[in-house]
Amino acid sequence: MKKWLVIILCTAFIFGCSSDDIGNNDLLPNITVNETLFLNNPEFINLQVIGGWAYARGGIAGIIVYRTGSNHFIAFERSAPHIKPSSCSKMTVENGIIMNCACDDAQFSILDGSPMTEGVKYSARQYRAFLSSDNTLQITNF
């Protein structure tokens, strides 16, 4: 009896997973990201304070970096995750907390990349961001 219960649960788990999961985004190409930001450069002055954000180069259409804590940062791809990259799909930051896609005004939270627009199922692509020294931020996807 236990054997059948385990088989049924495993089967339900395997077939219950959908290829439409939020993590399976095949709209954005996979590229290598390895960027170094020097936080004392004038272009990154807003990253000196918690809640500050800045645009950086790299990724598909650039990167949005947000400072979440004294030594913690989060980085997102600027190319909107729910449509193929195009001239209007480069997200911009509005009100310091929302990433907006100009193609259709879809919105994403800068705190975790989650979609804030009904019908959008993909979160913004997140990259790994960490301080490698006091004023040097590394952004990678490996």
N, C-alpha and C positions, 0 to 999 in steps of 0.2 A: 504494500500500500504506500509506504513512504517513498519507494522507488518511483512509483507512478506520479506522486505529487511533485517530486523533484523534476521529473521529465516535463510535466505540464508547466511548472513555473519557469523552467529554463526555456521552453518553447515560446511561452508568452513573452518572456523578456527579449528573446532574439527577434521575434517577428513584430514585437511592439515598437521597436526602434525604427524610426522613419528616416528616409534619406532627406527629408525636408527639415531636419533638426536645425536649430539656429546656428550651430557650429559648422555646418557643412555649406559654406558659401563658395560656389563655383563661379560667381560673377566677377570676382576680383582675381587677377593673376597673382600667382605666388612669386614673389621676388625676394631677394636677400636684402635685409635692412641692417645696416651697421653704421650708425651716425654718432658723432661725438659733438656735444654742445658745451661750449665754455660759458658758464653762467654769468661771468663778469663782463661779457660782451654786451654792448648797448642794446642789441636786438633782443636780448633775453632778460632785460632789466625787470620785466613783470614777473619773472619766475623767482625773484628774490623773496617774494612774500607768499604765504599760504593763500590759495585761491587765485593766484596769478596764472596766466596762460600765455602761450606764444606759439607762433608758427615756426616750423623748422623744415629744412630740406630733407629729402629722402622719401622712401616709400614709393607709392604709385603717383600720388598727386601732392605729396608733402605730408607733414606730420603736425598734429596738434598736441602740444605738451601742456599739462596742467599740474600744478603743485598741490598735492593733497595734504601734506604734512611737513614737518620741519626737515625731514630727510626722505620724503616720499613723493614720487612723481608718477604720473600716468601718461601714456602716449597712445594716440590713435591715428590711424590712417585718415588723411583728408578726403580720399575718394569715398563717396557714399557707398555703403555696403549693399544696398538693395537694388542698384542699377549698374549696368556696365559703365566703366569709365568713359566720360565724355567731357566736352568743354564746360558743361554746367554742373557736373556732379562733384566738383571740388567744394567740400563743406567749409563754411565759415562759422566763427563763434559769435553768438549773439547774447547779449546780457551777461557775458562771462560764464554762463552755465549751460548753454544750449548750442549744439552743433547743428547747423542748418544746411540742407541741400537745396541749391537754387533751382534745380530742375523741377521739383514738385513740392518744395517747402516741407519735406519730411524733416523731422527733428529727432535728435539723439541727445541723451544726457552726457555731459562732459565728465560726470562723476564715475560712470561705469560703462558708457557706450551704448546703453540700452535704448531701443527705439521708443519714442514718445508719440509717434503717429500711428493711428489705427491702421492695420493692414500690413505694416512693415514687420517682417519676421526676422531680419538679420540685425545683429548689433554691429556697431562700428568695430572695425578690425583693430585689436589692441596689440601694441608692441611692448616688449619688456623695457622698462626704464629704471636705471639705477645709478647712484652716485659712485663714480670710480675714484674720486677724490673730492675735496671740499667744494670745488667750483667746476667740476667736470661731470657731465651727465652722459651716460652711454645709453643709446636706444638700439635695440636689436630685436630680431625675431628668431634667434637661435640660442 
